[in-house]
C-alpha cells in the first residue's frame, strides 16, 4: 500500500501547465489572442498525445503471473499510472486552459482531448474501484499463496464468499469477462500449490502414514475448491437473481479434478505400502523366525515404486493420463502377486510355528492393524493352525512333565520340595499362558480344534495339580513329624561319653522348604512347621552358641590327666551337673535355653580357672622338689 501511494505521488507522467493572463480569465467575453490560442491548442494537443500513450500502454499492460495476487497488483499499477495523469489534468490550471479554449475557439483538438480525457476518467474510476474491492480479498489470496494446504483449504469458503460480495457490490468488477479469469487464477494457485507439495521423487521417502496424510490434505484442498464454488453458486441461484455465475467449468475445474484423481492414485499407492509395511514388520519376523523371507517380500514392495519414475516430472500433466492408467493397472497386478507370495509365506511358516501364544498375539494385533484384505482373510484362517500348534506344544509339555517328574530340575538355591513344586507350576504356566490368551476369543475355543486342545489342557492340568498335591502332602507329614519330634527333644545328647547338640541338620532344609512354599501360595503349611521356619534364626543362634560352649568344655576337660581328674573330681561333678540340665529336662520348646548356655559358660570358665591354678601349683611343687634333689 505504501509503495502504491508513493507511485501515485511520484508518477512518471508530467504535463506542462501554462499560465494564463488573469484579466483574460476574469473577463465575461475573453478576447481572441491568436498567439495565446495557438499556444494553448498545442498544449492540449500534447495532453491528448500523452493520454493516448497512457491509454495505449494500459491496454497493453499484462499481469505479472497467473495467480490471483497478480490481479490486485495489476489494478494497483494501473491506478498508479492513470491517477497521476488524471489528477494533474484536474488541477485548476489545466481546467482554465480547456475552459478558455472552449469559450474562445472550441478547436477540434479540444474535442479529441475531451473524448480521450473521458476514456482516461473511466479508466481511473474503474481502476480505483477495482483496487478498493479486490483489496478485501488480498488476505485470502496471500493465504493461498503463502499458507500450507490446510490453510489454503480453510480459506476457500470465505474467499469465494468475498468474491461473491465483490461481484454483487462492485460497479465494474462484476462481469464474466473479469470474474472468470480471476476464478481461473485461483484454480491455478491451488493446483500449483498442490503440485509443489506433492513431489513424486520425495513423496514416498517418508513414512506411508505421513504420505497418506499429505495426499489427503492435497485432495481435500482440490475438492474444496469446486465444493466451495458450487456452494456459492447455489446460494446465488437460491437468491433468485438473474445475474448468475455461468463460468466455463472446464477452465475452472478440469485441472483440479484431474489432479484430484491422481491424488486418489497416490493415496492408493501409499495405502498399499502402509499395509504391507505393517504386515511385514518385526512382529511377523519374531514369530516366524524367517527374517530373510520377510525382507525378500519387503524388497518386492519397495520395487512397486520403480515403474512410476516415468511420470515423476509429469505427475499432474493430463497428457500422461493414459500412462497413469497403464501404470496403475500394472501396479495392482504386482500387488496381487505380492499378496499371493505373502499368503504362501504365511501358509509355510505357520505350519512350523515356534510359539502358539506368540502367533496368537500376532494375529490379535493384526486384527487391529489394517493390512491387505486378502492377507487379513488368510490370517484369520491361521487361528486353526495355531490351535493345532498348541496341541503339539501340550503334548511336548506332557512328555517333559512325565520324563522329569521323578527327579525334577530344581532351580539353584531352592530346597527340594519347594523346587519341585515351582518346577511343576512353571510347567503348568507354560500350558496355561496360551489358553488364557485363547479365552479372549471364546468362539475360537468353541471350534472342534478348540474343544480338543481344551480337553488336553484340562487333563494335563489335573496331572500337574495331583503331582503338586502328592509332593506337598508327603513333605507336610515328614516336616510335621520332624519338627514336633525336634521341639520335644532335649537340646543336648550324650554319645559315647561326648556331649552333642541335639538338632537334626535336616530340619534346616525343612524350614527353608516351608518358607518357600508359604511364599508360593496355594498350600496350607502346618502351623508348627511355619512357626519354626519363622524362628529359624533364633534356633540357629542357639545351636551355634551350644556348639561353641561344648567346644570350650572339651578344651578344658578333654586333656585332663588321671591325677588331675581325681584332684578336680568335685569341680568336674559340678560342671557335669551344669550340663546335665541340657540332657534333661531342657528341650527346644523351653524358655531357659539362653540362661542354660550362660550358666554352662560360667561353669566352664570357673573350672578353667581352678584347673589353671592347680597346674600352676603343680609346677611350683615340681620346681621345689627338683631343687631339693639337686641339693
N, C-alpha and C positions, 0 to 999 in steps of 0.2 A: 504493500500500500504506500509506503514512504517513497519507494523508487518510482511508483506510478505518479505520485504527486510532483516529485522533482522533475520528472519528464514533462509533465504538463506545464510547470512554471518555466522551465528552461528548454522549451521546444526548439527544434532546429529551423522551423519555418518563421520568417520575419517578413513583414510587409512595410513598405515606406508610406508614411502618413504625412502628406503635405499640409502646410499651414495656409489657411485662407484669410484674406483681409477681414478684419472684424466688421467694418462698415458694410461690406458686401453681404455678410451673413445676416445683419440686422435689418437690412432694407426690405420693405414689402415686395418690391419688384427689383431683384438684383440686376445690375447692368450686365450686358453681354460683353465680357472681356475675352476676345478671341484667343489671345495668348494664354490666359488662365484656363479657359475651357479646354484648349488643346492639351495643355499640361495635365489637367485632371483626367481627360479621356485616356491619355497614355497611362496614367496611374491605374485607372480602373481596368484597362486592358492588361496591365501587368498583374493586377489582382486576379483577373479572370484566368490568366495562364497558370498562376500559382495554384488556384483552386482546382483547375483542370488536372494539373500534375498530381496534386494530393489525391483527388478522387481516383485518378488512374492508378496511382500507387496502392491505394486501399483496395481497389477492385482486384489488384494482382496479389495482395497480401495472402500468405499461406500460414496455416497452423504449424507450430514448431514440431509437433509429433502427433501421433494418432490417439493420444489419451485425453481424458476429459479436462484435466488441468490446463492443457494447451488451449482449450476453448476460452477459458477465462482470460488467459494471457493474451489471446488473440484480440478480444474485445477491449481489454485494458490498453493494449498497444494502439489500437485504433482510436480509442478515446484520447490517448496522449497526443497522437498525430493530428487529429481533427480539432480537438479542443483548443490547441494553441492558435491555430489559424482562425478558428471561429471566434474566439474571444477577442483577437486583435481587430477583426472586421466589425465587431460590435462596439468598439471604442467610439466615443463621441466624435473624435477627429475623422474617423472613417465614415460615420453616418452623415457628417456635414458635407463630405465630398459628394456622396451619392444624392443627397437632398439638393445640393446646389445644381448639379448636372440635370437632375430631373426637372427643376424649375426653369433653368436657363435654356437647355437644348434638347434634353432627353435623347441622347445619341443612341444608335444601335448597340454600341458596345456595352452600354449600361443595361440594356435589356438582356443581352447574353450573360452579363455578370449576374443580374438578378436571378436568372434561371439557374445558373451554376451555383450561386450562393444558396438558393433554395435546396438544391441537392446536398450541399455541404451541411446545411442546417438539419435536414432529415437524417443524414448520416451521423451527425453529432448527437442528436436526440436519441436515435436508436442505440448507438454505442454506449451512451451514458446509461440508458435504461437497462440494457442487457448486462452491463457490468454490475449494476445495482442488484439485479435479481440473481445472476449467476454466482455472485459472491456469497449468497446464502447457501450455496451448495459446495463451497470450497472445502469446508471441513470434511464433508463426506468424500469428496474426491481425494483428499490427502489420506484419508483412512484407506481408501482403495489402493493408492499408490505406495504408501509407506507402511501400512499395517500388515500384520500377518493374515493368514487365510481366515482365521476365526474372526478377527476384527473386520475384515472385508465383508464376510458373510453377515455379520451382525449389523453392519451399517447399511446394507442394501434396502431393507424396508423403509427406513427413514429417508434414504437418498431418493428412492422412487417417489415417496410422498412429497419430498421437497421439489422434485422435478414437476410433479403434477401441479403444485401450487404456482410455480413459475409459469407453467403452461396456461393456467387459468387467469392469473393476475397480470402478467406482463402484456404490454401493448404491442410489443414487437417480437419477442421470442416465444411465439405461440403457433407457429406454422409447422407443417410436416417437414418442409424443406430444412428447417432449423432443428427441430426436435429429433428427427430420425437419425441424422448424423451424430448428435450428442449421445443418443442411445447406443449407437454403434461404437462410439468411443468408450463408453462404459463397458460394453461387452468385450472390447479388445483389451482393456485394462485388466478385467477379471481373467480372461483367457491367458494373457501373457504372465500374469502373476502365478497362476496355477502351473503353467509350463516352466516357469523359473524355479518353482519349489519342487517340482517332480522331475528329477533328472534320472534317467534310467541307469546311468553308469554308477550312481551312488545310492539309488533308492533302496536296493536290496542288500546293501552292505550293512545296514542297521538290523536290529532285532526285528523279525517279521511283525511283531505286535506294534512296534513303533511305525513301521512302514504302513501297516494297515490303518493306523490312526491318522497318519498324514494323508493317505489316499482318501480316506473317508472325509476328512476336512475339505480336501480339494473338490471332491464330488459334490458335497453339500453346498459349497460355495457356488459351484457352477449351476446346480439345480435351483439354488435360492434366487439366482438372478432371474431366471424365467418365472419362477413361482411368484416373486415379488412384483415383477412386471405385470403378470396376468391378474394378480390381486388388485393392483391399482387400476388396471384397465377395466376390470369388472365393476369397481367402485364408480368409475366414470360412467359406465353404461347404466348402472343402477340409479345414478343421479338423474337420468332422463335427458341429459344434454345431447344436442345434436352434434356437438363438436367432440369427436372421439379419437382415440389412438388407433389409427389404422395403418401402422407402420409395417414395413416389409419384415415379416418374422424370420425369413431365411437370413437376411442380413444381421438380424439381432441374435439369433439363436443357433444358426447352423453350426458354427464353430464350437460353441459351448456345449451343444448337445452331443457333437461328435467326441469332444474331449471327455464328457461325462461317460460316454460309452467306453472309451479307452480306460478311464478310471475303474470301471467295472472289471475290465480285463486285468488291470494291475492288481486290484484288490483280490481277485480270484487267485492270481499267482502268489501273492503274499500269504493268502489264507492257506493255500496248499503247502507252502513252505513251512508255515507255522504248525500245521497239523502234523507234518512229517517230522519236524524237529522235536516236537513234544513227544511223539510216539517213540522215536529212535533216540531217546535220551538216556541218561545214566541209570535210571531205574531199570530199563529193559536190559542194559548191559549187566547190571548187578544180578539179575535173576537168571538170565540165560548163560552168563559167563562166556559170551561169544562177541567180544568187542570187535574182532576183525570182520565178522559178518555184518554187524550193525554199521561199522564205518564204511563198508562197501556200499550199503544201501544209501548212507548219507552222501557218499560221493555221487551216486546217481541222482539224488535230489538236487545237489548243487549244480550238476550238469544241465538241469532243466532250463537254466537261465541263459546258457550259451547261445541258443538259437535266436534270442531276442536282440543280439548285438547288431543284426541287420537294420533294425529300426531305432537304434539308440539315438541317433541325431535327428530322426524324423518321427518321433513318437506320436505327436499330435497332428501330423500332416495328413490331411484327409486323402491325399493322393495315394497313401500307403494303406488304405482301408482294407483292400483285398489281401495285402501281405499280412496284416494283423489277423484276419480271419484264418488264413492258412497256418500261421504260427500258433494260434490258439488251438486249432484242431490237432496239430502235431503235439502241442503241449499236453492236451488232455489224453492223447494216446499214450504218451510217455508216462504220464501219471498212473494210468491204468496198469501199465507194465510194472511200475514200481510197486503198486498196490499188490499185484499178484505175487511178486517176489517177496514182499513183506509177509504176505499170508503164508506162503510156502515156508519162509523162515520161521514163522510162529509155529506152524504145524510140526516142523522138525524139532525145534528147541523145546517146545512144551511137552513133547513126549519124553524128554530126558530131564525133567525139572529136578533141580537140586534141593529146592525148598518149597514145599506146598504153601506154607504160610506167607513166604516172600512173594510167590507168584500170585497168591490170592490178594495180598495187599496191593500188588502192582495192578491187577485187574480192577480192584476197587478204586484205585487212583485214576485209572483210565476212564472210569465211568464219570469222573469229574472233569477230565481233560477232553477237550474237543479234538478228535482225530478224524481221519477219513472215515466216512460212514461204512464203507466196505470193511475196513480194518476193525472198526468198533463192533460190527456184527460178528466178525471172526473171533475177536477177543471174548465176546460173550459166550461163544461156544467152548472156550477153553476152560470154563469153570468145571465141566465134566472131567477134563483131563487132570485138573488139579485134585479133584476128589479121588481119581484113580491113583495119582501120585501119593496122596495122603494115605491111601490104603497100603501102598508099598512101604511107606515110612512106618506105619503102625506095625506091620509085620516085622520090620527090622528092629524096631524098639522092643517088640515082644521077644525076639530071639536074643537080643542083648540082655534083656532082663533075666531070662531063664539061664543064660550062659554064666552070668556073674552073680546071681543071687546067693549062691552058697559062699562065695568069697568076694563080696562087693568091693570095688576100688574105693578107697576111703581118702578123702582129702587130707593132705598133710596137716598134722596138728590136731586132728579131731579124734576123740575116743571111738572105740569100735562100734558100739551100738548107735550112738548119735550119727556117726559117719555112715553106717548102713542105712539108717532112716533118711538121711539127707540125700544119699545116692538114689534111693527109691523115689523120693519126692522129685528129684531132678528128672528121673526117667518119666514120671507121670506128667511133669510140667512140659516136657518136650512133646508129649502126645496131646496135652491139653491146650497149648497155645493155638495151634491151627483150628481146633474145634471151637474155641471161643471166638475166633475170627469168623468162622463159618456161621455161627449163630447170629451174626449181624445180618445175614441173608437167610431167613428161615425157609424161604422157598427152595433154596439150594439143598438143604438137608431133607426136604420132602421128596426129592427125586429118588429113584431106585438106588442109584450110586450113593446118594447121601445116606439113605437108610442103612445100606451095607456097612459103610465106614462107621456109622453111629454104633452099630452092634459090636463091631471090632473094638471100638474105643471103650465101650462100656465093659466088655469082657476083660480087656487089659487093665482098665482101672480097678475092677474088682480084685484082680490078682495082686496088683500092687498094694492096694489097701489091706488085703488079707496078709500079705507079707509084712507090712508095717505093724499090723496088729500082733502077729506072732513074735516078731522081733522085740516089740515093746513088752509084751506080756512075759516073755522069758527073762528079759532084763529086769522087769519090775519085781518078779518073785525073787530072783537072785539078789538084787540090790536090797530089797526089804529085809530078807533074812540076814544078809551080811551086815547091814547097818545095825539091826536090832541086837544081833549077837555081839557085835563090836562094842556097842554102847553099854552092854551088860558085863562085858569082860573087865577084869582088873587091869589097871593101867600098866602093871609090871608082871612079868612072869620069870620063873627061875628054871633054867635048863642046864642040867649037869653042873649045878652049883654056881651058874652065872646068871646075873640079872639081865633081863632084856625088856625093851619097850614092847608092850603087848598091843600093837596096832598093825593090822594087815595092810601092806602096800597096795593090795588090790582095791581097797576102799577109796584110795585117791582116784583111781580110774573110774570107779562107780560114781563118785561125786562129780567128776568132770562130765560124765555122761548125763547126769541129772541136770546140770546147769545148761548144757547144750540143748537137751530135749525140751526143757522148760521154755527156753528161748524160741525153739522152733514152733511151739504151739500145737494144739490138737491132741495133746496127751495129758492125762491126769497123773502127774508124778506123785508118788506116795509122800505124805507129809513128813514122815521121819527122814526119808532119803533127801528130800528137798531142804529140810531144816539143817541136816548135816552138811549138805553142799553149800548152803549159805554161810555156815560157820566153819567152813573148811580151813580158813586161815587161822582160826583160834586153835583148832585141833593140830594143825601143822606146827604151830608155835609150841604147844605142849610137848609134842613129840621131839622137836629139836631141843628143847630145854631138858627133857628127860634123858635124851641121848648124851648131851653134854655132861649132865650130872653123873650118869653111870660111868662115863669115861673118866671123870675125876675120881670116882670111887675106885675103879680098877687101878688107877695110877697110884693111889695111896695104900691099897690093900694087896694088890696082886704080887708084889715082890717082897712081902714080909718073910723074914726067916722064922723057923720054928721057935727060936728063943724069943724073937720079937712078938710072935703071936701069943706065946704063953705069957710074956710080960705085959702085953697090952690086951689081954683077953677081956677084961672088964670093958675097956673102951670099944673093942670090936663088937661086943654084945650090944652096947648102947647104939652103935652105928647100925647094926643089923636090925635093932628094934625100930629105928627110923625108917629103914627101907621096907620093913615088914608090912607097913601100912599100905604100900603100893601093891602088895600081893593080895591084901585083903584088909579092910573092906573097900578101899577106893576103887571105883570104876569110871568109865568115861562120861557117865552122867553126873558124877559127883561135882560139887561146887568147890571143894577144897583142894583141887589139883595144884593150883598155884602155890598155896600155903605149904602143901606137902613138899614141893620141889624146893622151896625156900628153906624149910626145916632140914631137909636132907643135905642141901649145900652147906648149911651152918654146921651140921654134924660132921660132914666130911672135912670142913675147914678146921674144926676143933680137934678131930682125930689127927689131922696132918700136923697141927702144932705140937700135939703130945708126942707123936712119932718123931718129929724133928728134934724135940728136947731130949727124948730118950737116946736117939742116935748121937746127939752131941755129948751127952753124959758118958755114953759108952766109949766115945773117942777119947774123952779126958781120962777115964779109968784105965783104958788101954795104954795111954801115954805114961801114966804113973807107974803101972806095972812094969813097963819096959825100962823105966828109969831105975826102979829098984833092982831089976835083974842086972842091969848094967853096973850097979854099984858093987 
